[in-house]
Amino acid sequence: MKLLAVAGLLIGIKVEGVGLAANVGVIAYFLAATYAHVRARFLKQEFWLNCLGMLLFAVAVLLYSFVL
């Protein structure tokens, strides 16, 4: 899943629209991971650093790339 996201983001550099779709997919992936972590009550350091950190980073990339 992560390799497909990376490939989509790289292809999105050249092909219009693919980068947006890949970025939205990455955000959806991390939203699902956040939900799974909360539901499993696994709220240790890995959750805050990896899951939420990467979710915020993906949202920041989306905002920087397509809004600004």
PDB file of N, CA, C, O and CB in Angstrom:
ATOM      1  N   MET A   1       0.826  -1.177   0.000  1.00  0.00           N
ATOM      2  CA  MET A   1       0.000   0.000   0.000  1.00  0.00           C
ATOM      3  C   MET A   1       0.875   1.247   0.000  1.00  0.00           C
ATOM      4  O   MET A   1       0.626   2.190  -0.751  1.00  0.00           O
ATOM      5  CB  MET A   1      -0.942  -0.006   1.200  1.00  0.00           C
ATOM      6  N   LYS A   2       1.884   1.245   0.834  1.00  0.00           N
ATOM      7  CA  LYS A   2       2.766   2.416   0.909  1.00  0.00           C
ATOM      8  C   LYS A   2       3.577   2.580  -0.368  1.00  0.00           C
ATOM      9  O   LYS A   2       3.826   3.703  -0.808  1.00  0.00           O
ATOM     10  CB  LYS A   2       3.707   2.299   2.112  1.00  0.00           C
ATOM     11  N   LEU A   3       3.989   1.467  -0.964  1.00  0.00           N
ATOM     12  CA  LEU A   3       4.742   1.555  -2.222  1.00  0.00           C
ATOM     13  C   LEU A   3       3.879   2.112  -3.349  1.00  0.00           C
ATOM     14  O   LEU A   3       4.365   2.870  -4.188  1.00  0.00           O
ATOM     15  CB  LEU A   3       5.287   0.175  -2.615  1.00  0.00           C
ATOM     16  N   LEU A   4       2.603   1.740  -3.371  1.00  0.00           N
ATOM     17  CA  LEU A   4       1.690   2.293  -4.372  1.00  0.00           C
ATOM     18  C   LEU A   4       1.499   3.790  -4.166  1.00  0.00           C
ATOM     19  O   LEU A   4       1.405   4.544  -5.135  1.00  0.00           O
ATOM     20  CB  LEU A   4       0.335   1.577  -4.316  1.00  0.00           C
ATOM     21  N   ALA A   5       1.443   4.221  -2.917  1.00  0.00           N
ATOM     22  CA  ALA A   5       1.297   5.649  -2.630  1.00  0.00           C
ATOM     23  C   ALA A   5       2.519   6.419  -3.102  1.00  0.00           C
ATOM     24  O   ALA A   5       2.388   7.493  -3.688  1.00  0.00           O
ATOM     25  CB  ALA A   5       1.075   5.879  -1.129  1.00  0.00           C
ATOM     26  N   VAL A   6       3.699   5.883  -2.854  1.00  0.00           N
ATOM     27  CA  VAL A   6       4.928   6.534  -3.308  1.00  0.00           C
ATOM     28  C   VAL A   6       4.967   6.593  -4.830  1.00  0.00           C
ATOM     29  O   VAL A   6       5.323   7.621  -5.406  1.00  0.00           O
ATOM     30  CB  VAL A   6       6.167   5.791  -2.771  1.00  0.00           C
ATOM     31  N   ALA A   7       4.602   5.499  -5.474  1.00  0.00           N
ATOM     32  CA  ALA A   7       4.586   5.488  -6.942  1.00  0.00           C
ATOM     33  C   ALA A   7       3.596   6.513  -7.479  1.00  0.00           C
ATOM     34  O   ALA A   7       3.899   7.216  -8.443  1.00  0.00           O
ATOM     35  CB  ALA A   7       4.232   4.086  -7.469  1.00  0.00           C
ATOM     36  N   GLY A   8       2.424   6.605  -6.871  1.00  0.00           N
ATOM     37  CA  GLY A   8       1.433   7.582  -7.300  1.00  0.00           C
ATOM     38  C   GLY A   8       1.913   9.012  -7.128  1.00  0.00           C
ATOM     39  O   GLY A   8       1.679   9.860  -7.989  1.00  0.00           O
ATOM     40  N   LEU A   9       2.584   9.279  -6.016  1.00  0.00           N
ATOM     41  CA  LEU A   9       3.102  10.624  -5.794  1.00  0.00           C
ATOM     42  C   LEU A   9       4.209  10.965  -6.785  1.00  0.00           C
ATOM     43  O   LEU A   9       4.294  12.098  -7.258  1.00  0.00           O
ATOM     44  CB  LEU A   9       3.618  10.762  -4.368  1.00  0.00           C
ATOM     45  N   LEU A  10       5.053   9.994  -7.098  1.00  0.00           N
ATOM     46  CA  LEU A  10       6.120  10.245  -8.074  1.00  0.00           C
ATOM     47  C   LEU A  10       5.561  10.432  -9.484  1.00  0.00           C
ATOM     48  O   LEU A  10       6.012  11.310 -10.219  1.00  0.00           O
ATOM     49  CB  LEU A  10       7.129   9.092  -8.065  1.00  0.00           C
ATOM     50  N   ILE A  11       4.600   9.626  -9.854  1.00  0.00           N
ATOM     51  CA  ILE A  11       3.967   9.779 -11.168  1.00  0.00           C
ATOM     52  C   ILE A  11       3.203  11.103 -11.228  1.00  0.00           C
ATOM     53  O   ILE A  11       3.107  11.732 -12.282  1.00  0.00           O
ATOM     54  CB  ILE A  11       3.013   8.587 -11.461  1.00  0.00           C
ATOM     55  N   GLY A  12       2.669  11.510 -10.090  1.00  0.00           N
ATOM     56  CA  GLY A  12       1.936  12.765 -10.017  1.00  0.00           C
ATOM     57  C   GLY A  12       2.762  13.990 -10.306  1.00  0.00           C
ATOM     58  O   GLY A  12       2.210  15.050 -10.602  1.00  0.00           O
ATOM     59  N   ILE A  13       4.070  13.874 -10.230  1.00  0.00           N
ATOM     60  CA  ILE A  13       4.942  14.993 -10.588  1.00  0.00           C
ATOM     61  C   ILE A  13       4.802  15.299 -12.073  1.00  0.00           C
ATOM     62  O   ILE A  13       4.864  16.462 -12.473  1.00  0.00           O
ATOM     63  CB  ILE A  13       6.417  14.680 -10.236  1.00  0.00           C
ATOM     64  N   LYS A  14       4.613  14.272 -12.893  1.00  0.00           N
ATOM     65  CA  LYS A  14       4.526  14.430 -14.346  1.00  0.00           C
ATOM     66  C   LYS A  14       3.106  14.469 -14.881  1.00  0.00           C
ATOM     67  O   LYS A  14       2.835  15.165 -15.860  1.00  0.00           O
ATOM     68  CB  LYS A  14       5.260  13.324 -15.011  1.00  0.00           C
ATOM     69  N   VAL A  15       2.188  13.727 -14.249  1.00  0.00           N
ATOM     70  CA  VAL A  15       0.829  13.578 -14.763  1.00  0.00           C
ATOM     71  C   VAL A  15      -0.144  14.336 -13.858  1.00  0.00           C
ATOM     72  O   VAL A  15      -0.230  14.070 -12.659  1.00  0.00           O
ATOM     73  CB  VAL A  15       0.435  12.074 -14.860  1.00  0.00           C
ATOM     74  N   GLU A  16      -0.868  15.277 -14.446  1.00  0.00           N
ATOM     75  CA  GLU A  16      -1.833  16.088 -13.709  1.00  0.00           C
ATOM     76  C   GLU A  16      -2.930  15.220 -13.093  1.00  0.00           C
ATOM     77  O   GLU A  16      -3.487  14.360 -13.777  1.00  0.00           O
ATOM     78  CB  GLU A  16      -2.452  17.142 -14.629  1.00  0.00           C
ATOM     79  N   GLY A  17      -3.244  15.426 -11.832  1.00  0.00           N
ATOM     80  CA  GLY A  17      -4.335  14.726 -11.173  1.00  0.00           C
ATOM     81  C   GLY A  17      -3.919  13.471 -10.419  1.00  0.00           C
ATOM     82  O   GLY A  17      -4.563  13.108  -9.434  1.00  0.00           O
ATOM     83  N   VAL A  18      -2.880  12.813 -10.849  1.00  0.00           N
ATOM     84  CA  VAL A  18      -2.461  11.580 -10.179  1.00  0.00           C
ATOM     85  C   VAL A  18      -1.881  11.902  -8.801  1.00  0.00           C
ATOM     86  O   VAL A  18      -2.106  11.163  -7.843  1.00  0.00           O
ATOM     87  CB  VAL A  18      -1.420  10.816 -11.038  1.00  0.00           C
ATOM     88  N   GLY A  19      -1.149  12.986  -8.706  1.00  0.00           N
ATOM     89  CA  GLY A  19      -0.578  13.388  -7.419  1.00  0.00           C
ATOM     90  C   GLY A  19      -1.655  13.704  -6.401  1.00  0.00           C
ATOM     91  O   GLY A  19      -1.542  13.330  -5.234  1.00  0.00           O
ATOM     92  N   LEU A  20      -2.698  14.391  -6.838  1.00  0.00           N
ATOM     93  CA  LEU A  20      -3.812  14.704  -5.936  1.00  0.00           C
ATOM     94  C   LEU A  20      -4.486  13.428  -5.456  1.00  0.00           C
ATOM     95  O   LEU A  20      -4.761  13.279  -4.265  1.00  0.00           O
ATOM     96  CB  LEU A  20      -4.839  15.615  -6.635  1.00  0.00           C
ATOM     97  N   ALA A  21      -4.753  12.512  -6.370  1.00  0.00           N
ATOM     98  CA  ALA A  21      -5.397  11.250  -6.003  1.00  0.00           C
ATOM     99  C   ALA A  21      -4.515  10.447  -5.041  1.00  0.00           C
ATOM    100  O   ALA A  21      -5.020   9.867  -4.079  1.00  0.00           O
ATOM    101  CB  ALA A  21      -5.703  10.419  -7.265  1.00  0.00           C
ATOM    102  N   ALA A  22      -3.230  10.410  -5.290  1.00  0.00           N
ATOM    103  CA  ALA A  22      -2.316   9.676  -4.416  1.00  0.00           C
ATOM    104  C   ALA A  22      -2.262  10.323  -3.036  1.00  0.00           C
ATOM    105  O   ALA A  22      -2.251   9.631  -2.019  1.00  0.00           O
ATOM    106  CB  ALA A  22      -0.906   9.615  -5.032  1.00  0.00           C
ATOM    107  N   ASN A  23      -2.229  11.637  -3.008  1.00  0.00           N
ATOM    108  CA  ASN A  23      -2.168  12.339  -1.726  1.00  0.00           C
ATOM    109  C   ASN A  23      -3.438  12.104  -0.913  1.00  0.00           C
ATOM    110  O   ASN A  23      -3.365  11.884   0.296  1.00  0.00           O
ATOM    111  CB  ASN A  23      -1.955  13.843  -1.949  1.00  0.00           C
ATOM    112  N   VAL A  24      -4.578  12.147  -1.552  1.00  0.00           N
ATOM    113  CA  VAL A  24      -5.841  11.873  -0.851  1.00  0.00           C
ATOM    114  C   VAL A  24      -5.854  10.424  -0.355  1.00  0.00           C
ATOM    115  O   VAL A  24      -6.355  10.148   0.735  1.00  0.00           O
ATOM    116  CB  VAL A  24      -7.063  12.141  -1.785  1.00  0.00           C
ATOM    117  N   GLY A  25      -5.314   9.514  -1.137  1.00  0.00           N
ATOM    118  CA  GLY A  25      -5.218   8.112  -0.717  1.00  0.00           C
ATOM    119  C   GLY A  25      -4.328   7.935   0.505  1.00  0.00           C
ATOM    120  O   GLY A  25      -4.638   7.150   1.401  1.00  0.00           O
ATOM    121  N   VAL A  26      -3.228   8.665   0.536  1.00  0.00           N
ATOM    122  CA  VAL A  26      -2.326   8.602   1.697  1.00  0.00           C
ATOM    123  C   VAL A  26      -3.037   9.139   2.940  1.00  0.00           C
ATOM    124  O   VAL A  26      -2.917   8.568   4.023  1.00  0.00           O
ATOM    125  CB  VAL A  26      -1.019   9.410   1.428  1.00  0.00           C
ATOM    126  N   ILE A  27      -3.772  10.231   2.781  1.00  0.00           N
ATOM    127  CA  ILE A  27      -4.510  10.788   3.913  1.00  0.00           C
ATOM    128  C   ILE A  27      -5.572   9.793   4.390  1.00  0.00           C
ATOM    129  O   ILE A  27      -5.743   9.605   5.595  1.00  0.00           O
ATOM    130  CB  ILE A  27      -5.165  12.138   3.526  1.00  0.00           C
ATOM    131  N   ALA A  28      -6.275   9.165   3.473  1.00  0.00           N
ATOM    132  CA  ALA A  28      -7.277   8.160   3.844  1.00  0.00           C
ATOM    133  C   ALA A  28      -6.629   6.989   4.581  1.00  0.00           C
ATOM    134  O   ALA A  28      -7.190   6.470   5.546  1.00  0.00           O
ATOM    135  CB  ALA A  28      -8.019   7.653   2.594  1.00  0.00           C
ATOM    136  N   TYR A  29      -5.458   6.579   4.126  1.00  0.00           N
ATOM    137  CA  TYR A  29      -4.730   5.483   4.775  1.00  0.00           C
ATOM    138  C   TYR A  29      -4.408   5.837   6.227  1.00  0.00           C
ATOM    139  O   TYR A  29      -4.629   5.029   7.129  1.00  0.00           O
ATOM    140  CB  TYR A  29      -3.429   5.163   4.003  1.00  0.00           C
ATOM    141  N   PHE A  30      -3.893   7.030   6.449  1.00  0.00           N
ATOM    142  CA  PHE A  30      -3.525   7.414   7.808  1.00  0.00           C
ATOM    143  C   PHE A  30      -4.743   7.715   8.675  1.00  0.00           C
ATOM    144  O   PHE A  30      -4.678   7.550   9.893  1.00  0.00           O
ATOM    145  CB  PHE A  30      -2.613   8.620   7.774  1.00  0.00           C
ATOM    146  N   LEU A  31      -5.844   8.148   8.085  1.00  0.00           N
ATOM    147  CA  LEU A  31      -7.080   8.288   8.857  1.00  0.00           C
ATOM    148  C   LEU A  31      -7.569   6.918   9.325  1.00  0.00           C
ATOM    149  O   LEU A  31      -8.006   6.765  10.466  1.00  0.00           O
ATOM    150  CB  LEU A  31      -8.173   8.990   8.014  1.00  0.00           C
ATOM    151  N   ALA A  32      -7.492   5.929   8.442  1.00  0.00           N
ATOM    152  CA  ALA A  32      -7.878   4.563   8.816  1.00  0.00           C
ATOM    153  C   ALA A  32      -6.942   4.011   9.892  1.00  0.00           C
ATOM    154  O   ALA A  32      -7.389   3.332  10.816  1.00  0.00           O
ATOM    155  CB  ALA A  32      -7.867   3.641   7.579  1.00  0.00           C
ATOM    156  N   ALA A  33      -5.659   4.299   9.773  1.00  0.00           N
ATOM    157  CA  ALA A  33      -4.705   3.847  10.782  1.00  0.00           C
ATOM    158  C   ALA A  33      -4.967   4.515  12.125  1.00  0.00           C
ATOM    159  O   ALA A  33      -4.851   3.881  13.174  1.00  0.00           O
ATOM    160  CB  ALA A  33      -3.274   4.130  10.326  1.00  0.00           C
ATOM    161  N   THR A  34      -5.321   5.800  12.090  1.00  0.00           N
ATOM    162  CA  THR A  34      -5.657   6.513  13.321  1.00  0.00           C
ATOM    163  C   THR A  34      -6.870   5.880  13.986  1.00  0.00           C
ATOM    164  O   THR A  34      -6.873   5.646  15.194  1.00  0.00           O
ATOM    165  CB  THR A  34      -5.922   8.000  13.033  1.00  0.00           C
ATOM    166  N   TYR A  35      -7.892   5.606  13.200  1.00  0.00           N
ATOM    167  CA  TYR A  35      -9.097   4.967  13.727  1.00  0.00           C
ATOM    168  C   TYR A  35      -8.764   3.601  14.343  1.00  0.00           C
ATOM    169  O   TYR A  35      -9.248   3.269  15.425  1.00  0.00           O
ATOM    170  CB  TYR A  35     -10.152   4.808  12.611  1.00  0.00           C
ATOM    171  N   ALA A  36      -7.947   2.825  13.655  1.00  0.00           N
ATOM    172  CA  ALA A  36      -7.593   1.496  14.152  1.00  0.00           C
ATOM    173  C   ALA A  36      -6.800   1.588  15.455  1.00  0.00           C
ATOM    174  O   ALA A  36      -7.022   0.796  16.371  1.00  0.00           O
ATOM    175  CB  ALA A  36      -6.785   0.730  13.096  1.00  0.00           C
ATOM    176  N   HIS A  37      -5.881   2.543  15.544  1.00  0.00           N
ATOM    177  CA  HIS A  37      -5.100   2.708  16.772  1.00  0.00           C
ATOM    178  C   HIS A  37      -5.989   3.108  17.948  1.00  0.00           C
ATOM    179  O   HIS A  37      -5.852   2.576  19.049  1.00  0.00           O
ATOM    180  CB  HIS A  37      -4.002   3.756  16.566  1.00  0.00           C
ATOM    181  N   VAL A  38      -6.892   4.042  17.707  1.00  0.00           N
ATOM    182  CA  VAL A  38      -7.778   4.489  18.779  1.00  0.00           C
ATOM    183  C   VAL A  38      -8.699   3.353  19.207  1.00  0.00           C
ATOM    184  O   VAL A  38      -8.906   3.128  20.399  1.00  0.00           O
ATOM    185  CB  VAL A  38      -8.603   5.713  18.331  1.00  0.00           C
ATOM    186  N   ARG A  39      -9.246   2.648  18.240  1.00  0.00           N
ATOM    187  CA  ARG A  39     -10.154   1.536  18.548  1.00  0.00           C
ATOM    188  C   ARG A  39      -9.450   0.425  19.331  1.00  0.00           C
ATOM    189  O   ARG A  39     -10.046  -0.194  20.212  1.00  0.00           O
ATOM    190  CB  ARG A  39     -10.742   0.964  17.256  1.00  0.00           C
ATOM    191  N   ALA A  40      -8.172   0.177  19.002  1.00  0.00           N
ATOM    192  CA  ALA A  40      -7.401  -0.855  19.705  1.00  0.00           C
ATOM    193  C   ALA A  40      -6.795  -0.326  21.006  1.00  0.00           C
ATOM    194  O   ALA A  40      -6.153  -1.072  21.746  1.00  0.00           O
ATOM    195  CB  ALA A  40      -6.291  -1.391  18.798  1.00  0.00           C
ATOM    196  N   ARG A  41      -7.003   0.959  21.278  1.00  0.00           N
ATOM    197  CA  ARG A  41      -6.450   1.623  22.464  1.00  0.00           C
ATOM    198  C   ARG A  41      -4.934   1.524  22.524  1.00  0.00           C
ATOM    199  O   ARG A  41      -4.345   1.362  23.593  1.00  0.00           O
ATOM    200  CB  ARG A  41      -7.047   1.025  23.724  1.00  0.00           C
ATOM    201  N   PHE A  42      -4.323   1.625  21.365  1.00  0.00           N
ATOM    202  CA  PHE A  42      -2.866   1.632  21.263  1.00  0.00           C
ATOM    203  C   PHE A  42      -2.439   3.082  21.057  1.00  0.00           C
ATOM    204  O   PHE A  42      -2.224   3.525  19.929  1.00  0.00           O
ATOM    205  CB  PHE A  42      -2.354   0.701  20.086  1.00  0.00           C
ATOM    206  N   LEU A  43      -2.323   3.805  22.152  1.00  0.00           N
ATOM    207  CA  LEU A  43      -2.064   5.237  22.095  1.00  0.00           C
ATOM    208  C   LEU A  43      -0.701   5.585  22.688  1.00  0.00           C
ATOM    209  O   LEU A  43      -0.545   6.591  23.380  1.00  0.00           O
ATOM    210  CB  LEU A  43      -3.160   5.997  22.828  1.00  0.00           C
ATOM    211  N   LYS A  44       0.257   4.753  22.408  1.00  0.00           N
ATOM    212  CA  LYS A  44       1.605   4.987  22.914  1.00  0.00           C
ATOM    213  C   LYS A  44       2.352   5.942  21.990  1.00  0.00           C
ATOM    214  O   LYS A  44       1.748   6.560  21.114  1.00  0.00           O
ATOM    215  CB  LYS A  44       2.375   3.658  23.053  1.00  0.00           C
ATOM    216  N   GLN A  45       3.630   6.060  22.178  1.00  0.00           N
ATOM    217  CA  GLN A  45       4.455   7.013  21.422  1.00  0.00           C
ATOM    218  C   GLN A  45       4.388   6.765  19.912  1.00  0.00           C
ATOM    219  O   GLN A  45       4.410   7.721  19.136  1.00  0.00           O
ATOM    220  CB  GLN A  45       5.907   6.932  21.892  1.00  0.00           C
ATOM    221  N   GLU A  46       4.309   5.524  19.489  1.00  0.00           N
ATOM    222  CA  GLU A  46       4.250   5.217  18.066  1.00  0.00           C
ATOM    223  C   GLU A  46       3.016   5.833  17.414  1.00  0.00           C
ATOM    224  O   GLU A  46       3.076   6.306  16.279  1.00  0.00           O
ATOM    225  CB  GLU A  46       4.256   3.708  17.852  1.00  0.00           C
ATOM    226  N   PHE A  47       1.923   5.825  18.123  1.00  0.00           N
ATOM    227  CA  PHE A  47       0.694   6.419  17.589  1.00  0.00           C
ATOM    228  C   PHE A  47       0.879   7.913  17.358  1.00  0.00           C
ATOM    229  O   PHE A  47       0.576   8.419  16.278  1.00  0.00           O
ATOM    230  CB  PHE A  47      -0.490   6.172  18.545  1.00  0.00           C
ATOM    231  N   TRP A  48       1.368   8.607  18.354  1.00  0.00           N
ATOM    232  CA  TRP A  48       1.486  10.058  18.256  1.00  0.00           C
ATOM    233  C   TRP A  48       2.541  10.470  17.248  1.00  0.00           C
ATOM    234  O   TRP A  48       2.339  11.417  16.487  1.00  0.00           O
ATOM    235  CB  TRP A  48       1.812  10.650  19.610  1.00  0.00           C
ATOM    236  N   LEU A  49       3.656   9.775  17.235  1.00  0.00           N
ATOM    237  CA  LEU A  49       4.749  10.157  16.348  1.00  0.00           C
ATOM    238  C   LEU A  49       4.525   9.668  14.920  1.00  0.00           C
ATOM    239  O   LEU A  49       4.570  10.464  13.982  1.00  0.00           O
ATOM    240  CB  LEU A  49       6.062   9.613  16.878  1.00  0.00           C
ATOM    241  N   ASN A  50       4.291   8.404  14.747  1.00  0.00           N
ATOM    242  CA  ASN A  50       4.184   7.837  13.406  1.00  0.00           C
ATOM    243  C   ASN A  50       2.835   8.122  12.754  1.00  0.00           C
ATOM    244  O   ASN A  50       2.778   8.684  11.661  1.00  0.00           O
ATOM    245  CB  ASN A  50       4.414   6.347  13.461  1.00  0.00           C
ATOM    246  N   CYS A  51       1.778   7.745  13.405  1.00  0.00           N
ATOM    247  CA  CYS A  51       0.458   7.808  12.789  1.00  0.00           C
ATOM    248  C   CYS A  51      -0.022   9.248  12.631  1.00  0.00           C
ATOM    249  O   CYS A  51      -0.298   9.693  11.516  1.00  0.00           O
ATOM    250  CB  CYS A  51      -0.542   7.014  13.615  1.00  0.00           C
ATOM    251  N   LEU A  52      -0.123   9.970  13.730  1.00  0.00           N
ATOM    252  CA  LEU A  52      -0.615  11.342  13.642  1.00  0.00           C
ATOM    253  C   LEU A  52       0.399  12.273  12.986  1.00  0.00           C
ATOM    254  O   LEU A  52       0.022  13.206  12.277  1.00  0.00           O
ATOM    255  CB  LEU A  52      -0.965  11.857  15.024  1.00  0.00           C
ATOM    256  N   GLY A  53       1.669  12.023  13.218  1.00  0.00           N
ATOM    257  CA  GLY A  53       2.699  12.845  12.586  1.00  0.00           C
ATOM    258  C   GLY A  53       2.657  12.736  11.072  1.00  0.00           C
ATOM    259  O   GLY A  53       2.727  13.747  10.373  1.00  0.00           O
ATOM    260  N   MET A  54       2.544  11.531  10.567  1.00  0.00           N
ATOM    261  CA  MET A  54       2.492  11.351   9.121  1.00  0.00           C
ATOM    262  C   MET A  54       1.170  11.839   8.541  1.00  0.00           C
ATOM    263  O   MET A  54       1.136  12.322   7.409  1.00  0.00           O
ATOM    264  CB  MET A  54       2.703   9.889   8.767  1.00  0.00           C
ATOM    265  N   LEU A  55       0.090  11.723   9.293  1.00  0.00           N
ATOM    266  CA  LEU A  55      -1.197  12.270   8.849  1.00  0.00           C
ATOM    267  C   LEU A  55      -1.098  13.786   8.704  1.00  0.00           C
ATOM    268  O   LEU A  55      -1.538  14.343   7.697  1.00  0.00           O
ATOM    269  CB  LEU A  55      -2.328  11.896   9.845  1.00  0.00           C
ATOM    270  N   LEU A  56      -0.533  14.444   9.685  1.00  0.00           N
ATOM    271  CA  LEU A  56      -0.372  15.901   9.605  1.00  0.00           C
ATOM    272  C   LEU A  56       0.557  16.294   8.463  1.00  0.00           C
ATOM    273  O   LEU A  56       0.320  17.293   7.784  1.00  0.00           O
ATOM    274  CB  LEU A  56       0.169  16.452  10.927  1.00  0.00           C
ATOM    275  N   PHE A  57       1.607  15.514   8.251  1.00  0.00           N
ATOM    276  CA  PHE A  57       2.529  15.783   7.154  1.00  0.00           C
ATOM    277  C   PHE A  57       1.831  15.629   5.801  1.00  0.00           C
ATOM    278  O   PHE A  57       2.039  16.446   4.904  1.00  0.00           O
ATOM    279  CB  PHE A  57       3.740  14.846   7.236  1.00  0.00           C
ATOM    280  N   ALA A  58       1.016  14.601   5.649  1.00  0.00           N
ATOM    281  CA  ALA A  58       0.293  14.382   4.393  1.00  0.00           C
ATOM    282  C   ALA A  58      -0.715  15.500   4.131  1.00  0.00           C
ATOM    283  O   ALA A  58      -0.873  15.943   2.993  1.00  0.00           O
ATOM    284  CB  ALA A  58      -0.424  13.026   4.422  1.00  0.00           C
ATOM    285  N   VAL A  59      -1.391  15.951   5.175  1.00  0.00           N
ATOM    286  CA  VAL A  59      -2.337  17.066   5.015  1.00  0.00           C
ATOM    287  C   VAL A  59      -1.588  18.342   4.653  1.00  0.00           C
ATOM    288  O   VAL A  59      -2.056  19.117   3.819  1.00  0.00           O
ATOM    289  CB  VAL A  59      -3.163  17.279   6.310  1.00  0.00           C
ATOM    290  N   ALA A  60      -0.432  18.570   5.270  1.00  0.00           N
ATOM    291  CA  ALA A  60       0.374  19.748   4.956  1.00  0.00           C
ATOM    292  C   ALA A  60       0.843  19.727   3.500  1.00  0.00           C
ATOM    293  O   ALA A  60       0.839  20.764   2.836  1.00  0.00           O
ATOM    294  CB  ALA A  60       1.582  19.829   5.896  1.00  0.00           C
ATOM    295  N   VAL A  61       1.243  18.566   3.004  1.00  0.00           N
ATOM    296  CA  VAL A  61       1.651  18.434   1.614  1.00  0.00           C
ATOM    297  C   VAL A  61       0.486  18.735   0.682  1.00  0.00           C
ATOM    298  O   VAL A  61       0.660  19.415  -0.330  1.00  0.00           O
ATOM    299  CB  VAL A  61       2.195  17.031   1.346  1.00  0.00           C
ATOM    300  N   LEU A  62      -0.701  18.234   1.016  1.00  0.00           N
ATOM    301  CA  LEU A  62      -1.885  18.503   0.213  1.00  0.00           C
ATOM    302  C   LEU A  62      -2.179  19.997   0.175  1.00  0.00           C
ATOM    303  O   LEU A  62      -2.422  20.560  -0.893  1.00  0.00           O
ATOM    304  CB  LEU A  62      -3.093  17.736   0.764  1.00  0.00           C
ATOM    305  N   LEU A  63      -2.155  20.630   1.325  1.00  0.00           N
ATOM    306  CA  LEU A  63      -2.423  22.063   1.368  1.00  0.00           C
ATOM    307  C   LEU A  63      -1.370  22.853   0.613  1.00  0.00           C
ATOM    308  O   LEU A  63      -1.702  23.779  -0.127  1.00  0.00           O
ATOM    309  CB  LEU A  63      -2.494  22.540   2.802  1.00  0.00           C
ATOM    310  N   TYR A  64      -0.116  22.502   0.789  1.00  0.00           N
ATOM    311  CA  TYR A  64       0.963  23.216   0.104  1.00  0.00           C
ATOM    312  C   TYR A  64       0.888  23.016  -1.407  1.00  0.00           C
ATOM    313  O   TYR A  64       1.101  23.958  -2.171  1.00  0.00           O
ATOM    314  CB  TYR A  64       2.325  22.750   0.627  1.00  0.00           C
ATOM    315  N   SER A  65       0.590  21.810  -1.833  1.00  0.00           N
ATOM    316  CA  SER A  65       0.616  21.494  -3.261  1.00  0.00           C
ATOM    317  C   SER A  65      -0.573  22.021  -4.034  1.00  0.00           C
ATOM    318  O   SER A  65      -0.429  22.455  -5.178  1.00  0.00           O
ATOM    319  CB  SER A  65       0.692  20.028  -3.442  1.00  0.00           C
ATOM    320  N   PHE A  66      -1.741  21.988  -3.425  1.00  0.00           N
ATOM    321  CA  PHE A  66      -2.941  22.244  -4.211  1.00  0.00           C
ATOM    322  C   PHE A  66      -3.741  23.460  -3.765  1.00  0.00           C
ATOM    323  O   PHE A  66      -4.613  23.927  -4.498  1.00  0.00           O
ATOM    324  CB  PHE A  66      -3.814  21.052  -4.167  1.00  0.00           C
ATOM    325  N   VAL A  67      -3.463  23.970  -2.595  1.00  0.00           N
ATOM    326  CA  VAL A  67      -4.223  25.123  -2.124  1.00  0.00           C
ATOM    327  C   VAL A  67      -3.394  26.391  -2.242  1.00  0.00           C
ATOM    328  O   VAL A  67      -3.896  27.423  -2.687  1.00  0.00           O
ATOM    329  CB  VAL A  67      -4.677  24.916  -0.674  1.00  0.00           C
ATOM    330  N   LEU A  68      -2.150  26.326  -1.853  1.00  0.00           N
ATOM    331  CA  LEU A  68      -1.292  27.517  -1.875  1.00  0.00           C
ATOM    332  C   LEU A  68      -0.695  27.770  -3.204  1.00  0.00           C
ATOM    333  O   LEU A  68       0.049  28.736  -3.373  1.00  0.00           O
ATOM    334  CB  LEU A  68      -0.208  27.401  -0.880  1.00  0.00           C
TER     335      LEU A  68
END
